[in-house]
Amino acid sequence: MIRVLLVDDQPLIRRGFRAILDIEDDIEVVAEAGDGQEGLALAREHLPDVALVDIRMPVVDGIETTRRIAADPALTGVRVVVLTNYGLDEYVFDALRAGAAGFLVKDIVPEDFLHAVRVAARGDALLAPSITRKLIDRYVTQPPPAKVRDRLAELTHREREAVVLVAGGLANDEIADRMVISPLTAKTHVNRAMTKLAVRDRAQLVVLAYESGLVTPGSPGSV
């Protein structure tokens, strides 16, 4: 059962999302909050698998809520997906840096919404190719920070290869096929790379791959 927390200051939006989620046999909405501060308290109380968090809210906004969830050792299993009315803007970039696993635009169709919740729950990044291309546009012209270069130097060849494939949108099974290894070994390479690069999840791994220049437009594995 996928446990979901809804955090949005608009009751009608929460009610709509809940109506879609409650129909599914494998998804349960465990709590709702109208602002980030309440959302944090409920996250600590219920330990959901996925927290759907609006970016723009009173009291504590979605970016700060995401940052606090990501920084709390007790909430390491909570995957934050940010919700926005505005598409890919500066708030979304900030949310990804804060630790969000991905983002959704609120006019998403129900089928894609349900798929996104399941994708987030299993630990994959919610970054469509169009979003990743915008990340490229943002980061590829900037020199990588020194601390990022130092962390990349710690990766083994196979770990670097796995990171490139993650940045290309591949899941662990697909990475295993491409690298001719078992899915468990592929997962191990990805997890070790995430640990060495000090990123919380695959979404941040994708951002770092482009930010560092490890993946560039037109390179194998890029989108």
Secondary structure, DSSP 4 states (H G I P E B T S, - for coil): -EEEEEE-S-HHHHHHHHHHHHT-TTEEEEEEESSHHHHHHHHHHH--SEEEEESS-SSS-HHHHHHHHHH-GGGTTPEEEEEESS-S-HHHHHHHHHT-SEEEETT--HHHHHHHHHHHHTT--B--HHHHHHHHHHHTTSPPPHHHHHHHTTS-HHHHHHHHHHHTT--HHHHHHHHTS-HHHHHHHHHHHHHHHT-SSHHHHHHHHHHHTSS-TTSTT--
